[in-house]
Amino acid sequence: MHSPCVAKCGLNDDDFCMGCFRHINEIVGWGKASEERQQQIWAQLPERKAVMKGGNNFHTIIREKWLAAEGKLD
């Protein structure tokens, strides 16, 4: 399944990307997620987008944040 990434990455204060509306843990784990899990994530995105509409990209996804999220996968 293809990724919801729209290449407009930026995290809000709750670590959700304001481009694709995935949480950083979902972004980092996308490649290892089962197709069922990927479908679940896709299904949540419209509601998240509606709730977060007008939000801002306060933080870029920095390497340290990525590595911390990656560490939670194990």
N, C-alpha and C positions, 0 to 999 in steps of 0.2 A: 504494500500500500504506500502511496506517495505521502511525503511529509506535508503538513499544513504550512510550513515555513514560507513567508512572503518576502524574506530578505529585508525586513524593516525592524530589526531586532532592537529591543530596548526594554528593560525590566521596570515595572512599577515598584512601589515600596513593598509589595507582597510577593515579589519575584515572579510575576506573570509577565510574559512578553506582550507588549501592546501592539505587536505586529500580527502574531498568529494566535495570541490568547492562550498559549500553553504555559504551564508552570515550568520553571527551569528544570525540575526533576523529570518532567515529561519530555522536554526537549533533549536533555542529555540521554535519557533512556530510550528514545524513540527507536533507534536501530536494533536494540535488543528486545523490544516489546513484541509480544505476540500480536498476530493480526487482530485477534479479538480485543486486546487492550488498545491497539491503535484505533479501532472502530469506536471504542468507548470514548476515547479522547476526542476524536472527530465529532462525536455526537454532542459533546459538552460545549464545543466552541461557539455555536450561535448564541446560546444563553450567556456565556461569558462575555462575548462581544457586546451584547445588549446591555449587560450590567456595567461593563467598563467603558462604554462609549464616552468619548470625550476625555479619556484618561491620557496621561502623558508618559513618555519614555524617560523616566528619571535617571535610569542607570543603564549603561551598556553591560553586556554580559562579559565580565572580566574573567580572566583565566582562573583566578583563585575561586570565584564563585562556581565556575564550571567544574573545577576539580573537586570542590566540596560536594557538589551534587552528584558527581560521578562516584565519589566514595560511598555514598548512601546506597548505591545500586548493589553492592556486594553483600 
